[in-house]
Amino acid sequence: MALKGAAIMKKLPKTNCKDCGLATCFAFAMKLATGGVKLDDCPHLSVEVKEELDAAMAPPIKLVTIGSGANALAIGEEEVMFRHEKTFFNETGIAILISDKESESDIEEKIRNIKELDFERIGQKLNINLLALSFESGDKAKFEALVKNAYETTDFTLILISENTDALFSSAFLCADRKPLVYPITKENMSSAIPKLKELGVPAGVKGGSIEEIISVTSELKDAGIEEMVLDPGSKDILAGITDQTLIRRSALKKGLRSLGYPTIAFPCFMYQDSFKEALAASALITKYAGIVVLSHTDPWFLFPLLVHRFNIYTDPRRPMTVDEKVYEIGNPDKNSPVLISTNYALDYFIVSAAIEETNMPAYLCIKDTEGLGVMASWTSGKFNGEAIAEFFAKYGMEDKVKHKKLIIPGVAKKLVAELEEELTGWEIILGPLEGSDIPKFLSEEWKK
Ligand code: SF4
């Protein structure tokens, strides 16, 4: 929302008629600026004013959706240059390149590898989003067969890559309902591409030899009624990639340049033959500011760090990741099972619960709501002290769940022992290991003793 309330106010009828449900036009303007009401809530705006305000309030980087259904990928609509200013919203799509020059068995293996990827971090599945299908064989029928195969045998969102416009659009028609990204649309092919893009309703991957060239192509496409575009400045290496991506984002956010106000795509797969360099380029471009990165490898060692990096970049730095407060029953604990406690900072929960699961020993894991703060931070702020934990025990009836009255607390919380001995009468407080990775050994040896 680029427009401020005072600027909106100038465009309103200023009759204070209250038909919008608010007392004054000024109140309406202020609420509109923060997204609290919609333009349509005022029935007295002329079509021209509505269009003007609509355009002025549009996000500086357009939200573009590629694909359809549950696997659709939304990219763009970012509002800041730096993650710590607010957050990044729509995470970079990760695509795997498949060429129609590859053998059938190689293609099959690649697709199988991607389908079988099963990475999880802090309870979140980390996935590949797209297949980037590339026409390199010179045989249109072969490319169409590759597209048809990917369309029919996978649910992945598709990017179609072909310098041959005929092959590009004939294959796009085969999977139009999947809403593929059609790439590249250039100054050379855009006149013939525009009618087909409009007919298909698919997003255009705009490629330019320079930023100026991209501006001229997006401007023409926009004038022709094409709204969804993804930009490729054609960067050849990491440095050029970061420079081009930064220039595009800065121009859109800081200069309000609408013709660059679209998400971007980058091709680490074409920048380097060396897989380490490709991974490095991908990592840099996920950070700054690619909407999609296209990669050539499917090895877990190559993909997992990039998926985790993307996950980290796109979590909200203002809000720690949390899990619900409750007593988690791991396995089928009974009255003799150990009782452990930790905070609701997601990483704490997943480390401790995974460690308990590793022992195959049923246990009660008490997770106290600390608003996502870890053990020591929440102790100092009074959210994980003796009194708060005693209240938790009373709330969840821990007295009745076990007969041994022993509580294992995180090893870093030594200062909690005396507080808990005072607040939890009759309970023995046991200091657990300092590292989560030592919990299995601790439970198997110390607890069993
Ligand atoms: Fe003002 Fe429109 Fe609201 Fe009436 S309906 S008070 S004109 S904003």
Residues whose N, C-alpha, C, O or C-beta is under 5 A from the ligand:
A	BS01	SF4	P13 K14 T15 N16 C17 K18 D19 C20 L22 T24 C25 F28 D41 C42 P43 H44
